[in-house]
């Protein structure tokens, strides 16, 4: 489209620090957000007639690579959005043959590139149990119940979080936040709605990204869940805010480009914006200050966020006023604008970003780092012991094994092999089988466990499990069970001697045998 360099930098910076990219703490999620801008860039090149099939194929290849990121949320959203875009373009252009060819090229290359990741996942799915936020796990190949989607749905009033922060306690974690600065330039871009098909397309994408997370209140979501293949695998509707993130970032960049190119044409709009931004910012700031005087300590974070939003609105008004008097050039205006966005989004993504991890030991430390800091003495003790494996209860919210490089029976995973899960890994006998010789909790779950260490600062203890099995041992008899459901009762039977019999750890469900 030929945007000014400063507008491109502004849009890219906004994309990088907002939405899913800016608020996640998971490296695999950050990785999967790197690819989508390139996917839509090459699709845009294809739609503008520049080597249509080549650019479509490149877009499909990049979308396929995104599936290797380590998780499926954003790649699934991008794949759906790209296919929907190709279908919509085919219908609008009424070039059925060319449009269908583009769709086949994109889907074919996407499928081929992503196959080494997707096919093994599909092959393993029938053999695993998957946790989807419900009381019980489901089989990995089973359809994720709609109840799992609705449990993580966003409430309609939380869409106010697109402009103002304050939703950090929600499942969306602030992923919908664009902020006052970005929305101002989105509004400027929308003034050119009738003259730009690209702006209309980005607006539709953004609206879809804002509405789809409202799964419980949106019949469209239920319809898509019913008819679109693989839609049910995306069980966290808040990830649809990613479309709002990428669409809003592009619209904000376009709005800034139009403003900087045609500053004279925006004289009246500038006056209106200055008045609206200054007055609304002052109201928000003063209201937050008064609220902060009367509310309790638990809400002070939200109070501060609203106060900062009001301050940002007034500073943006001052920036427009400075531009109206031609105090700043194009580069100066864009640079100050990027600084404002950085400060504004730091009040949301700064509460969850990895940059916040440096505050170890302080009251504001991240929930992912503070538990490690608090339990460093537990980890230090275990590192001096002959640990085969450990297990821990909910008294230890974050995995000690992940934190201190120990094999952990209770590590954080979204899936587990079905045969392993049927053994009941929470049972003492199963933990004997797997060589779990230390258990970390405030209280033991079995009377045979022996206290070996107690932490005064956390109240968490370490217990030793006696008579656990080594990693390998010789057995002398082979026992069969008639059905899979008999695995756990057989193992828990005191007559079943782990030292003499082969155990059901790797049981083959077809032969119903207990293998060593």
N, C-alpha and C positions, 0 to 999 in steps of 0.2 A: 504493500500500500504506500510505501515511501514516507514513513513518519520521520519527523525530526529526531536526530540521535538522542537528545535529552528526553523526548517523549518515550522513546524505546527503553531508555535506562529507567525512567520512572515506572513504566508498566512492568518491566522485569523485576525491579526492586520490590514493588508492591506484591507481585506474585510470590517472590521468594520469602517474604516475611509474614504473609497473611495466610489464612485458611489452613488447610491440612499441612502444608509445608512449614508454616511458621509455628504451629502449636503442637505438633507431634513431638514425642520424645523417643520414637522408635526409628532407628537408622534405616530399616527396610522400607518404612513409609516415606521417609525423605527421599530415598533412592527412586521409588516409583513415581514421584512427582517431577523428576527431572525430565522424563521423556514426553509427556503429553504436549507441551508447547511445540515441540518439533513435529509431532503427529499432525496437529492442526495447521501448522505452518505449511507442510507439504500438501495437505488436503486443500488449503487455500490456493496454493500454486496450481494444483490440478484443476480447480474450479475456474480459475482465471485463464485457462487455455494454454498454459505453458507445459508442454510435454505431459499431457494429462495422465496417461497410463503410468509413465515412469514415476511421476511424483506420487500418484496413488499407491504404487507398489512400495515406494520408500516409506510412506506413511504407515502402511501395513507392517513393514519390517520393523519399524521403530516401536509400533504398538506391540508387536510380538516379543521384542526384547524386553519391554516393560514387565512382562509376565515372569521374568527371572529375578525380580527385585526381592522376593522373599515373602510377599503377601499379595493377595489378589484384589484388594478393595479398589484402589485407583485404576489398575489395568482393566478391571471389569467395567467400571464406570466409563473409562475412555473408549473401550471397545464398543460398548452400547451406543455412546454418543456419536462415535465416528460412523457406525453403520446407519444410525438414524439420520445423520447428516447426509450420507450418500443417497439414502432412499428419498429423503426430502428434496435434494437437488435434482434427482432423476424425475420426480413428479413435477417439480416447478418448471424445469427446462423442457419437459416433454420430449426429451431425447432418450427414448427408452433403450435403444440398443447401446449407445455410448454409456448411459448411466448404469445399465446392468453390467456392462463389461468392467466398469470401474469398481462396482460392488464386488464382482467375482474376483478381480485382481486383489483388492484390499483384503477380503476375507480369506482367500487362498494363501496369500503370503503370510498373513497373520497366523493362520492355522499351522503352516509349515514351520515358521520360525519359533512359535511357542510350543510346538509339539513335544520337544524333549523335557519340558517342564510339566505340561498339562497331562500328557498321556500316562506317565508314571503315577501322577496324583490320582487320576481316574482308576488306574489299575489297583492302587493300594486302598482306595476309598472303601470297598466292601469289608476290609479287614481292620478298620479302625473305628474307635468311638470318638465323636467330636462334641466338644462343649460349645453350646450356642447361646448361653445366657439363661437357659431354663433350668429347672430343678434337676433334670436327668440329662445325660448326654444322648446323642442320637448316632445311628450308624453313619459313617462318613459319606456313603453313597446315597443316603436317604434325603428326601426333600426337607429343607429347613422349614419348620412350621412357621406360619405367619405370626404366631404369638411371639416368636423370637424377634421378629422385625418390629412388632408393635411395642415390645418392652423397651426398645431403645429409640422410639420415635421422639421427635422434637415437638414441643407444644407450639401452637400458632403464635402466642404472644411473644415467644422467644425470638421471633423474626425481628423484633426491635433491636436485637443484638447485631444486626447488620450495620446499623449506624452507631449504636452506643454499646460499650462493653458491659460486663457484669454477669455473664452467663457461665462463669468458670466452674460452677457446681453441676453443670449439665453434662449429659453424655457427649454432646457435640464439642465441649471443651473450648468454645470460642471460635470454632472453625468457620462460622458464618460471618465473622466480623470483617467488614471492609473499611469502616471508619468515615468520618466526616470529610476528610480531604479527598479520598477516592470518590465518594458519592457525589461530591461537588462537580468533579470533572466528568463523571458518568452522566450527570444531568446536562452538562454542556454538550456532551456527545449526542445525547438524545434530541437536542435541538435540530440535528441533521437526520432525524429518523426517516423522513420521506425521500431523501436524496441518496441514501446509502443502503444497499442490500446487506452489506457486511454488518452495519450497526444494527439493523433489524434482526439479523441472525444471532449476533452476540447477545442482544437483549432477550431473545427467546431462550437461548441457552441459560442465561443468568436467572430468568424467571423459573425455568424448569429446575435449576439447582436450588432455588429458594423454596419451591413447593414440594418437591419429592421427599425431602426429609420429614414432612408432616404425614408420615405413613398412616397413622391412626385416624387422621381426619381427611384423608385424600383418597377418593375412590379411584383416581387414576393410578395410584400406587398399587392398590389391590388388583386392578385390571392387569397392570404390567407383571405383577407377581404371578398371576394366573397364566398368562399367555406367552411371556417372553422366556425362552430357555435360559437357564443359569441365573435368572434374576433372583431366585430365592437364595442363592449362595451369598448375596450381599445382605447380610443380616443386620447391618448397622446403617440405618437410613441417613444418618448425619454425614456419611461419606459423599452423598449427593451434593453437599455444599461445595464440593470440589468444582462443580460446573459453575457455580456462582463465583468462586475464586478466580478461575481462569477467564470467564466471560467478563467479570467486573474489572479485572486488571487490564484486559484489552480495551474495554470501553473507556476506562480512565485515561489510558495512554492516548487514545484517539481524541478524546475531549481536550486533553492538554495540547495535542498537536494543532487542533483547530484553533484553540485559543491563542497560541503563540504565533500562528501564521496570520491570523486575522484579528489582531488585537483592537484595531480601530472599529471593527464591526461589533465588538462586545462592550462598547462603552456603556450602553444602557443596562446590559446584563450585569456588568461589573458593579454598577451602583446598587442594583437590586440585591446582588450577592453580598456586598459589603454590609448592607442594612440587615439582611436576614441572618448572616453568620454572626455579626457582632451582637445583635439582640438575643438570638437564640443561645449563643455561647454564654452571654452574661447571665441569662435566666438559668441555664443548666449549672453553671458554676456556683451561683448564689444558692440555688436550691440544694445542691450537693453539700455546700458548706453548712447550711441550716440543718439538713438531714444528719450530717455527721455529729452535730452537737446533741442530737436527741436519740440517736440509735445506739445499739450496743456494740461491743468490740467485734463481734463476729461479722458485722456488716461493714466494717470500716474499709475493707479492701474495695468493695463495690462503690462506696462513697468516693474514695480517692480516684477510682477509674472515671466516674462521671464528672468529677471536678476537672480532671485532666482533659476530658473530651470538650468541656466548655471552654477551657483555656485554649485548646487547639483551634476551636472554631473562631475565637476572637483573634488569634494569631494569623489564621488564614485570611480573615477580613483585613487585617493590617497589611498582609502581603499583597492582596489585591489593591489596596489603597496605594501602596508604594509603587505598584506597577502602573496604576492609573496616572501617577505623577512622573512616570518614566525614571524612577530612581534605579531600577534594576534592569539589566539586559535579559536576553533569552536564557543564557547559561546561569546567570545569577538567580533568576526567578525559579528555574528548574531545580537548581541546587538547594535553595531554601525549602522548596516544596518537598523534595526527597527527605530533607532533615525533619520536616514536620511529620511526614509519614513514619519515619523511623521512630520518633518519640511516641507518636500516637499508638503504633502497634506494639511498641515495647511494653505498654501497659496491659497487653493481652498475651501475646506470645512470650513476653518476658517472664510471665508467671509459670510457663511450662517448658520453655526452651532449654536446651542443654547448656546454654550460657549461664543459666541460673544455678547450675550444679556447683559452681565455685564457692557457694556460700555454705560449705560443709561446716556443721557445728553451730551455725547461727540459727535463731528462731525461724528465719525465712527459708531455711534450706529445703531443697526439693524433697518430695515424698519418696523419690527413688534413691536419694543419696543419704538422707538422714538415718533411715533404718540401718544402713551399712555402718555408718559412723557409730550409732548407738550399740550395735552388736559386734563391734570389732573385737571385743574381748572373747566372745563366744567363738568367732572364727579363729582367733589366735590360739585358743586352747585346742580346738579340733585339728588345727594344722600340726600340732605336736603329737597327736595320737595316731595309732595305726588304723586309720579310717578306710573301710571298704566302701561303705555307702552310709549316708545319713538320711533321716526323715525328720520332718518338722510339722507342727500343728499350725492352726490359724493364729496362734500367739506370735508367730514370726511372719509378718505380712509379706516380706520380700524373701526370695529364695536365698538361703545362706550358701547353697552350692554354687549358684551363679555368681555370687559376690566374692567367694573365697576359693573358687576352683576346686570344689569338692563334688563327688558324685552324689546327687541328691534325688531321692525317691519322690520328693514333692516339688520338683522343679516346675517352672511355669511353661506349660505346653497347652496348645489348643486341642490336641488329639492324642490318643494313645491306642496301641494295638488292642483290638477287641479281646483277643485271647488273654492278654495281660490284664485287662480290666476285669474279665470274668473271674480271675484268680482272687480278686479282692485285695489289691495292694495295700490297703489300710489295715489288714489283719496281721497279727503278730506272727503267725506261721508263715505267711507269704513273705514277710520281711525277713524271717529266718532263712527262707529259701533264697532270697536275693542278697543275702549277706549284709543287711542293714544293721550295722552294729552300734549306731548312735542315734538317739532320738532327742530332738530339741523342742521343748515346750515348758509350760509352767507346771503341768502335772503329767505323770505317766498315764498311758492308756492301758497298761498291762501290769499286774503286780510283780511280774518277774523282772521288770526293768530296774536297774540299779543306778541311783544318783551318783554322779562322779564330778559334777561341777555346777555351781550356782552363781548367777550374776546378780549382784545386789542392785545395780543400777537399773536393770530392766525387769527383774523378777523372773527371768527365763532360766530354766535349768537344762542341763545335758544329762541324759540317761544312757547307760550302756545296756545293750540287748545281749544277754548271754546266749550261748549255744547257737550262734548263727553259722550258716554253712560257708565254707570257703568258696572261692570263685569256681573251682572245679573239684570234682571228687568222683570216685568210682562207685557204681551201684551194681546190684546183683539180681534184681528182678524187674520185670516190666509188667505194669498193670494197665488195664483198659477200663474206660468209663463209657457207659452207654450213650450219654448225651453231653453236649457242651455245658449245660446248666449244672452238671454234676462235678465240674472241675473244682469249684470252691469247696463244696461239702467234703469231697474226697481229701483235699489238702488239709482241711481243718480237723479231720478225723484223727484222734490221738493214735489210733492203730496204724496210721500211715507214717512209716518211719522214713524221714527224708534221707537218712544215711544208707538205707537199704534199697529203696525203690527209685525208679526213674520218676522224675517229677513232671507235671503238666505245663512247664514254662513255655515250651514251644509246641504245644499240642496241635496236631493236624486235625482239623474239624471233620474232614471227609472220612478219615480212617478211625476217628474217635480213639486214637492211641495217646498214651502219655509218653512223650519223648524226653530224653535226657538232654 
